[in-house]
């Protein structure tokens, strides 16, 4: 963040915080970012919500990520994750 304080760098930092401090801390940082058109924002948010047991919200975030990605491998991964939710 000190070298390149961009929203994407902040998203990467949020992932690191989630790994150290837990998904709730990471989600708080993610939710403060303005990256609504970036599929990885939604994919990361979905994963954090899933880890918190908030499956209905995670499904919505996965749907957003799926809509925004064009990479077939990432699309397949996101769809598998969404199917694995209990909603």
C-alpha positions as CSV (number, residue, x, y, z in Angstrom):
1,X,0.0,0.0,0.0
2,X,2.9,2.3,0.7
3,X,4.3,1.9,-2.8
4,X,1.1,1.6,-4.8
5,X,-2.0,2.7,-2.8
6,X,-4.6,1.5,-5.4
7,X,-8.0,-0.1,-4.7
8,X,-6.6,-3.4,-6.1
9,X,-3.7,-3.2,-3.7
10,X,-6.1,-2.5,-0.9
11,X,-8.1,-5.6,-1.9
12,X,-5.0,-7.7,-1.8
13,X,-4.2,-6.3,1.7
14,X,-7.7,-7.3,2.8
15,X,-7.1,-10.9,1.7
16,X,-3.9,-10.9,3.8
17,X,-5.7,-9.4,6.8
18,X,-8.4,-12.1,6.5
19,X,-5.8,-14.8,6.6
20,X,-4.2,-13.3,9.7
21,X,-7.1,-11.8,11.6
22,X,-10.0,-13.8,10.2
23,X,-12.6,-13.4,7.5
24,X,-14.7,-10.8,9.4
25,X,-11.7,-8.4,9.6
26,X,-11.0,-9.0,5.9
27,X,-14.7,-8.5,4.9
28,X,-14.8,-5.2,6.8
29,X,-11.9,-3.9,4.6
30,X,-13.4,-5.4,1.4
31,X,-16.7,-3.8,2.0
32,X,-15.0,-0.4,2.3
33,X,-13.7,-0.6,-1.3
34,X,-15.2,0.8,-4.5
35,X,-14.5,-2.1,-6.9
36,X,-18.0,-3.1,-7.9
37,X,-17.1,-3.7,-11.5
38,X,-14.1,-5.9,-10.7
39,X,-15.0,-9.6,-10.6
40,X,-12.2,-10.5,-8.1
41,X,-13.8,-8.0,-5.6
42,X,-17.0,-10.1,-5.7
43,X,-15.2,-13.4,-5.7
44,X,-13.1,-12.5,-2.6
45,X,-16.2,-11.0,-0.9
46,X,-18.1,-14.3,-1.7
47,X,-15.3,-16.4,-0.2
48,X,-15.2,-14.4,3.0
49,X,-18.9,-14.5,3.4
50,X,-18.8,-18.3,2.8
51,X,-16.2,-18.7,5.4
52,X,-18.4,-16.8,7.8
53,X,-21.3,-19.1,7.1
54,X,-23.3,-16.4,5.4
55,X,-24.2,-18.6,2.4
56,X,-27.1,-16.6,1.0
57,X,-25.0,-13.4,0.8
58,X,-22.1,-15.4,-0.6
59,X,-24.3,-16.8,-3.3
60,X,-25.2,-13.3,-4.4
61,X,-21.6,-12.2,-4.4
62,X,-20.6,-15.3,-6.4
63,X,-23.4,-14.5,-8.9
64,X,-21.9,-11.0,-9.3
65,X,-18.4,-12.4,-9.9
66,X,-19.7,-15.0,-12.4
67,X,-21.5,-12.2,-14.3
68,X,-18.3,-10.1,-14.5
69,X,-15.7,-12.8,-15.4
70,X,-14.8,-14.0,-18.9
71,X,-12.1,-16.5,-18.0
72,X,-13.6,-20.0,-18.5
73,X,-11.4,-21.6,-15.8
74,X,-12.3,-18.9,-13.2
75,X,-16.0,-19.1,-14.3
76,X,-16.0,-22.9,-13.7
77,X,-14.3,-22.4,-10.3
78,X,-16.8,-19.7,-9.2
79,X,-19.8,-21.8,-10.3
80,X,-18.5,-24.8,-8.3
81,X,-18.1,-22.7,-5.2
82,X,-21.6,-21.3,-5.6
83,X,-23.0,-24.8,-6.0
84,X,-21.3,-25.9,-2.8
85,X,-23.2,-23.4,-0.7
86,X,-26.1,-24.3,1.5
87,X,-28.8,-22.0,0.3
